[in-house]
Amino acid sequence: MEELQSVLENEGLTVTFDPMKGRCLIANKDFSPGEVILREEPYVCAPKSFASEAVPVCQGCFKTSNLKKCSACQLVWYCGRSCQLSDWKMHRLECRAISRLDMNWRNVVAPDICLMVKLYLRRKLQSDKIIPTTATDNYKLVESLVAHMSSISEQEKFLYARKAEIVKLILQWPDINDKQTVENFSKLSRNTHTITGSQMEPLGIGLYLVISLINHSCSPNTVLVFEGKEAVIRAVQQIQKGDEVFVSYIDTGAATMSRQDDLLKQYFFTCTCSRCLSHDPVHDDIDGSFKCMNDKCSGVYESNFGRWFMMDYINLGDMQKALEYCRLTMPTYQRVYAGFHPLLGLRYYTSAKLEWVNGNKVIAVDHLDKAVDILKVTHGTETPFMKDLLGKLEKARGGAPFEF
Ligand SMILES: C[S@@+](CC[C@H](N)C(=O)[O-])C[C@H]1O[C@@H](n2cnc3c(N)ncnc32)[C@H](O)[C@@H]1O
């Protein structure tokens, strides 16, 4: 812990302890919106799913195009030799373990099981000194993660016990302690993050040992985005020296009761952030605010249950109808994702594209401008996605012909 403290202090951060929240990450200096607070590679990570219909992801860099399968296990993908080589020490063991499974079984290994297998493989590789350990990259930090064993239900323990059997079957290490694996599954559930692409599409899951120190707020002062599988925490509000660093574990657009419910069920705490305490009804309820404005209609414009009419119409190629739905949902996005929120920035970007293809060039440029203003803070300016976006804005402003 002392070693970790001294590494973090160099980054302008410190770890403290709060009786209610446990460990907390505190800023030791001021951070402005858009400034990177932390960058971290995962201790272990796994693509979203190995199922054959899932979009394949490079296990080295999380790219999704021009991939080739590992010819031995037929399950893991790489974009090229350099990613394959960088993952080789881990994949050599993983490949051998997975290849023992029948092909039908291999395709259904869930990401959290895959993560657990890798957790044990990495522990072994580090204890055998095949992979080096550092203050921020060692199994001792996994041991200190919260598991909430006394709070989880018998049903959840039973589920983890079944998963522990599968881990044992894959690794075939007789000395694996089932009780510890059950506890580790609970740790994964409280501490892993969904790895997303530049447009916030889920690509996989990862365990980030320093980022796991960050507590939750429904009105967070930072945002978590990913560059490949590297996690980046950026300030989205002015953070003063001494302030706690917060990130959101859940969709901040959800209603207070639904947010509190989700946090209690998965993370075992009642949130006391300013939004939860004020229970601000104006800010509340993304679902309710997507209801059709016609009192006699029970329809919604967009719902959390996969009915995104705007996306449906984009996929059907009906851009006029897609724009109609985009315009209907925009006020809700502006309200529930106010400030520097990636989802608002991305919605402005989609709106700009739809306005552009429908011939409304002035609104399109204005919305592209708004998208860039937000995404520059949440995503920085150096990723290929942001460079492309900035290039488009420059061309659109100059009236040059370009494709969205
Ligand atoms: C990812 S960990 C965060 C770091 C944690 N405090 C620790 O000591 O390792 C998530 C856990 O931290 C605690 N936590 C996070 N945010 C909190 C908050 N706003 N209020 C109370 N507890 C919180 C909960 O116990 C939660 O399950």
The ligand as a Gaussian input file, in Angstrom:
#p B3LYP/6-31G(d) Opt

LIG

0 1
 C      -15.098000      -0.357000      -6.801000
 S      -15.153000      -0.330000      -5.069000
 C      -14.594000       1.285000      -4.702000
 C      -13.459000       1.304000      -3.703000
 C      -13.807000       0.853000      -2.327000
 N      -14.218000       1.970000      -1.519000
 C      -12.667000       0.093000      -1.679000
 O      -12.433000       0.306000      -0.489000
 O      -12.037000      -0.736000      -2.338000
 C      -16.889000      -0.294000      -4.849000
 C      -17.328000      -0.324000      -3.408000
 O      -16.998000       0.889000      -2.750000
 C      -18.056000       1.313000      -1.901000
 N      -18.615000       2.577000      -2.422000
 C      -18.402000       3.105000      -3.648000
 N      -19.014000       4.291000      -3.783000
 C      -19.641000       4.534000      -2.624000
 C      -20.459000       5.598000      -2.143000
 N      -20.745000       6.656000      -2.898000
 N      -20.949000       5.508000      -0.885000
 C      -20.673000       4.428000      -0.097000
 N      -19.898000       3.387000      -0.504000
 C      -19.387000       3.435000      -1.738000
 C      -19.080000       0.199000      -1.910000
 O      -18.789000      -0.674000      -0.864000
 C      -18.823000      -0.465000      -3.248000
 O      -19.239000      -1.810000      -3.292000

